[in-house]
């Protein structure tokens, strides 16, 4: 059985993330989406439990998908779930440089390979940080996120003007 592990902060989960999960589900027998707390990023908008719920609701149409949240090394999670490969989405060439470095470190630490899936051009500009900013100021993010995420973003920023 092949297992693809898709890690990310997913704060929030958006249509670019969903595309990568859906495409990976065509390749692997099982997909494990791992929501992580990235200490290199600013304070999270959604806690790990909220992110897991949003991902589960957004991927409910994909029976091969499992969702976990992690606070440890990705390679340890890869071992725990018997991952065949780590799957990473790429939006632009600029993503590749840092992702390649991480892939090489992960392979060196664990022997697990990384598979890169480029997003379609219709999703290549979507970034969670941009979605948080647009939603914070009352902009419409519904074209860029699954419905469950749009509801949570609206609830999170209800009544805020700054």
C-alpha positions in Angstrom: 0.0 0.0 0.0 1.3 3.4 -0.9 0.9 6.4 1.5 1.4 10.0 0.5 2.1 12.4 3.4 1.1 16.0 2.7 2.3 18.4 5.4 1.6 22.0 5.8 0.4 24.7 8.1 -2.9 25.0 6.2 -3.8 28.2 8.0 -6.2 28.3 6.3 -6.6 25.3 4.0 -7.4 26.7 0.5 -8.2 25.4 -3.0 -4.6 25.1 -4.0 -4.1 22.7 -1.1 -7.2 20.8 -2.0 -6.0 20.5 -5.6 -2.7 18.9 -4.4 -4.6 16.5 -2.1 -7.0 15.5 -4.9 -4.2 14.9 -7.4 -2.1 13.0 -4.9 -5.2 10.8 -4.2 -4.9 9.6 -7.8 -1.4 8.4 -7.2 -1.4 6.9 -3.7 -3.6 4.4 -2.0 -3.9 6.6 1.1 -3.2 10.3 1.7 -2.3 11.6 5.1 -2.7 15.3 5.4 -0.7 16.6 8.4 -1.5 20.0 9.8 1.6 21.4 11.5 2.4 24.3 13.7 5.2 26.0 11.8 7.4 28.0 14.4 8.9 30.0 11.5 5.5 31.5 10.7 3.6 34.2 12.6 0.9 33.3 15.2 -1.6 31.0 13.7 -5.2 32.2 12.9 -6.7 28.8 13.5 -5.5 26.3 16.1 -4.6 22.8 15.0 -7.9 21.3 15.9 -9.8 23.9 13.8 -7.4 23.3 10.9 -8.0 19.5 11.1 -11.7 20.0 11.1 -11.6 22.4 8.0 -9.4 19.9 6.2 -11.6 17.0 7.0 -14.7 18.9 5.8 -13.0 20.0 2.7 -11.7 16.5 1.8 -14.9 14.6 2.8 -15.4 13.6 -0.8 -12.1 11.8 -0.8 -12.4 8.5 1.1 -8.6 7.8 0.9 -7.7 10.8 3.0 -6.8 10.8 6.7 -6.0 14.0 8.7 -3.5 14.3 11.5 -1.9 17.2 13.4 1.7 17.2 14.4 4.2 18.9 16.6 7.3 16.9 15.8 9.7 16.3 13.0 8.0 15.5 9.7 10.3 12.5 9.1 9.0 11.0 12.4 5.5 11.4 11.2 6.4 9.9 7.9 7.7 6.8 9.8 4.6 6.7 12.0 2.2 6.6 9.0 4.5 4.4 6.9 4.7 7.1 4.2 5.9 6.1 0.8 6.6 9.7 0.0 6.2 13.2 1.2 4.0 15.2 -1.2 4.5 19.0 -1.6 2.7 21.4 -3.8 4.6 24.0 -5.7 3.0 27.3 -6.8 6.0 29.0 -8.4 9.6 28.5 -9.1 10.4 30.5 -5.9 8.8 27.7 -3.8 11.1 25.1 -5.3 14.3 26.4 -3.7 13.2 26.0 -0.1 11.2 22.9 -0.8 14.1 21.2 -2.5 16.3 21.9 0.6 13.7 20.5 2.9 13.2 17.4 0.6 17.0 16.8 0.7 17.1 17.1 4.5 14.1 14.8 4.9 15.6 12.2 2.6 18.9 12.4 4.4 17.3 11.9 7.8 14.8 9.2 6.8 15.3 7.9 3.3 11.7 9.1 2.4 11.5 10.7 -1.0 9.5 13.9 -1.8 7.2 14.2 -4.7 6.4 17.7 -6.0 3.1 18.5 -7.5 2.8 21.8 -9.3 -0.6 23.6 -8.8 -2.6 24.7 -11.8 -2.2 28.3 -12.8 -5.7 29.0 -11.5 -4.4 28.3 -7.9 -0.7 29.4 -8.2 -1.3 32.8 -6.7 -3.3 31.6 -3.7 -1.4 31.9 -0.4 -2.8 31.4 3.1 -1.3 34.7 4.3 -3.0 36.6 1.5 -6.3 34.9 2.3 -6.0 35.9 6.0 -5.4 39.5 5.0 -8.3 39.7 2.5 -10.7 38.1 5.0 -9.5 40.3 7.9 -10.5 43.4 5.9 -13.8 42.0 4.8 -12.9 40.8 1.3 -14.5 37.9 -0.4 -12.3 34.8 -0.3 -15.0 32.3 -1.3 -13.5 31.7 -4.8 -10.2 30.6 -3.2 -11.3 28.3 -0.4 -13.6 25.4 0.2 -17.0 26.3 1.6 -16.2 25.0 5.1 -13.2 27.3 5.2 -15.1 30.3 3.9 -17.6 29.9 6.8 -14.8 29.7 9.4 -13.0 32.7 8.0 -16.2 34.8 8.0 -16.9 33.7 11.6 -13.3 34.4 12.7 -13.5 38.0 11.4 -17.1 38.8 12.1 -17.4 42.3 13.4 -13.8 43.2 12.9 -12.8 46.2 10.9 -9.0 46.0 11.4 
